[in-house]
Amino acid sequence: MKRISVLIAIIGLSASVLVSCKNEENKTGDATAENQKHKGERPPHDGDRKGPPHGGDRKGPPKGGLPEQTRTLEEIGGYAIGDVATDFNLKNVDGSMVSLASIENAKGYIVTFTCNECPFSVLYEDRLIALNNEYAPKGYPVIAINPNSPTNEKEGYAAMQKRSEDKGFTFPYLVDEGQKIYPQYGAVRTPHVFLLDADRKVQYIGTIDDNSKSPEDVKVNYVKDAIEALEKGEKPSPNFTKAIGCPVKASKA
């Protein structure tokens, strides 16, 4: 009987030790997860991770910074609504020189400052192609100009040629050599649109539509609406919106 009592006591002690070790293990795991949380790290399981995978292509705009134009037209010092835009003669990706005057039967011009690398520009490439395909036959072609410094090889002429070919641009993609044109217009972001009428008067300045991230969720097509107003002999309203995109990168002095 005494042996049985001792055996029961040993079994009870062993069970107590096992429970204690299990509790300690759980505490350690919880502490690790809590430490990771405070350090901005995630626990090892990543099944509920939001956003793009590590090392994958990012589909949306970059985090950080303000994508929205912060300066007024007066502060920028470019064209205002009603100003007559100066013509230009810039090199296209096919080697030809393009000016506004060289475009026949134009009723207006969708002059768009854009580039290769800015995620916002990339998000709008298909929309620019669609815009040109719809409105160029009606007399309102897209003329894209890259205002960024060519010292960045990814924005240089060869990179522009490749981008145009890869995406199948249906519009001219011009180099702002010497970065002389974008300051005249007052372009500060990519993309940044200046809609001109047949007399090269600026009729609309700003963004293409009201949703840079998702074309499916666009509710207001500013450029389209502005063109439709001109077609009716009316003034676009609104005629100005803040451009959404990456700041134009000027050459370092």
Solvent accessible surface area in square Angstrom, and as a share of the most:
residue,aa,sasa,rsa
1,M,188,0.84
2,K,168,0.71
3,R,212,0.77
4,I,100,0.51
5,S,63,0.41
6,V,77,0.44
7,L,102,0.51
8,I,111,0.56
9,A,65,0.50
10,I,98,0.50
11,I,105,0.53
12,G,41,0.40
13,L,122,0.61
14,S,56,0.36
15,A,51,0.39
16,S,66,0.42
17,V,78,0.45
18,L,126,0.63
19,V,89,0.51
20,S,67,0.43
21,C,80,0.48
22,K,116,0.49
23,N,74,0.38
24,E,104,0.47
25,E,110,0.49
26,N,77,0.39
27,K,132,0.56
28,T,80,0.46
29,G,42,0.40
30,D,99,0.51
31,A,51,0.39
32,T,65,0.38
33,A,38,0.30
34,E,76,0.34
35,N,81,0.42
36,Q,34,0.15
37,K,142,0.60
38,H,141,0.63
39,K,148,0.63
40,G,70,0.68
41,E,93,0.42
42,R,120,0.44
43,P,58,0.36
44,P,124,0.78
45,H,139,0.62
46,D,60,0.31
47,G,63,0.60
48,D,86,0.45
49,R,77,0.28
50,K,175,0.74
51,G,61,0.58
52,P,46,0.29
53,P,93,0.59
54,H,153,0.68
55,G,92,0.88
56,G,36,0.35
57,D,114,0.59
58,R,110,0.40
59,K,162,0.69
60,G,22,0.21
61,P,15,0.09
62,P,63,0.39
63,K,173,0.73
64,G,68,0.66
65,G,69,0.66
66,L,130,0.65
67,P,51,0.32
68,E,77,0.34
69,Q,2,0.01
70,T,87,0.50
71,R,120,0.44
72,T,68,0.40
73,L,33,0.17
74,E,147,0.66
75,E,108,0.49
76,I,28,0.14
77,G,59,0.57
78,G,22,0.21
79,Y,27,0.10
80,A,45,0.35
81,I,59,0.30
82,G,39,0.38
83,D,58,0.30
84,V,81,0.46
85,A,0,0.00
86,T,79,0.46
87,D,41,0.21
88,F,10,0.04
89,N,91,0.47
90,L,14,0.07
91,K,66,0.28
92,N,15,0.08
93,V,22,0.13
94,D,105,0.54
95,G,42,0.40
96,S,51,0.33
97,M,99,0.44
98,V,16,0.09
99,S,16,0.11
100,L,1,0.01
101,A,82,0.64
102,S,65,0.42
103,I,40,0.20
104,E,148,0.66
105,N,140,0.72
106,A,20,0.16
107,K,93,0.40
108,G,0,0.00
109,Y,15,0.06
110,I,0,0.00
111,V,0,0.00
112,T,0,0.00
113,F,0,0.00
114,T,7,0.04
115,C,4,0.03
116,N,13,0.07
117,E,78,0.35
118,C,7,0.04
119,P,39,0.25
120,F,8,0.03
121,S,0,0.00
122,V,63,0.36
123,L,38,0.19
124,Y,1,0.00
125,E,5,0.02
126,D,89,0.46
127,R,33,0.12
128,L,3,0.01
129,I,25,0.13
130,A,57,0.44
131,L,5,0.02
132,N,10,0.05
133,N,82,0.42
134,E,71,0.32
135,Y,5,0.02
136,A,35,0.27
137,P,108,0.68
138,K,95,0.40
139,G,9,0.08
140,Y,7,0.03
141,P,18,0.11
142,V,0,0.00
143,I,1,0.00
144,A,0,0.00
145,I,0,0.00
146,N,4,0.02
147,P,0,0.00
148,N,9,0.05
149,S,8,0.05
150,P,70,0.44
151,T,114,0.66
152,N,56,0.29
153,E,151,0.68
154,K,132,0.56
155,E,6,0.03
156,G,9,0.09
157,Y,61,0.23
158,A,76,0.59
159,A,28,0.22
160,M,2,0.01
161,Q,71,0.32
162,K,130,0.55
163,R,65,0.24
164,S,12,0.08
165,E,141,0.63
166,D,91,0.47
167,K,64,0.27
168,G,41,0.39
169,F,30,0.12
170,T,74,0.43
171,F,12,0.05
172,P,33,0.21
173,Y,2,0.01
174,L,0,0.00
175,V,17,0.09
176,D,3,0.02
177,E,101,0.45
178,G,59,0.57
179,Q,23,0.10
180,K,138,0.58
181,I,18,0.09
182,Y,32,0.12
183,P,67,0.42
184,Q,79,0.35
185,Y,1,0.00
186,G,4,0.04
187,A,2,0.01
188,V,21,0.12
189,R,22,0.08
190,T,0,0.00
191,P,4,0.03
192,H,0,0.00
193,V,0,0.00
194,F,1,0.00
195,L,0,0.00
196,L,0,0.00
197,D,23,0.12
198,A,60,0.46
199,D,102,0.53
200,R,73,0.27
201,K,86,0.37
202,V,0,0.00
203,Q,11,0.05
204,Y,0,0.00
205,I,0,0.00
206,G,0,0.00
207,T,11,0.06
208,I,10,0.05
209,D,5,0.02
210,D,61,0.32
211,N,40,0.21
212,S,17,0.11
213,K,138,0.59
214,S,26,0.17
215,P,65,0.41
216,E,147,0.66
217,D,81,0.42
218,V,32,0.18
219,K,175,0.74
220,V,56,0.32
221,N,55,0.28
222,Y,41,0.16
223,V,0,0.00
224,K,65,0.28
225,D,75,0.39
226,A,2,0.01
227,I,0,0.00
228,E,66,0.30
229,A,13,0.10
230,L,33,0.17
231,E,75,0.34
232,K,147,0.62
233,G,71,0.69
234,E,97,0.44
235,K,151,0.64
236,P,7,0.05
237,S,105,0.68
238,P,67,0.42
239,N,57,0.29
240,F,67,0.28
241,T,22,0.13
242,K,96,0.41
243,A,0,0.00
244,I,37,0.19
245,G,1,0.01
246,C,17,0.10
247,P,76,0.48
248,V,24,0.14
249,K,108,0.46
250,A,60,0.47
251,S,60,0.38
252,K,198,0.84
253,A,155,1.20
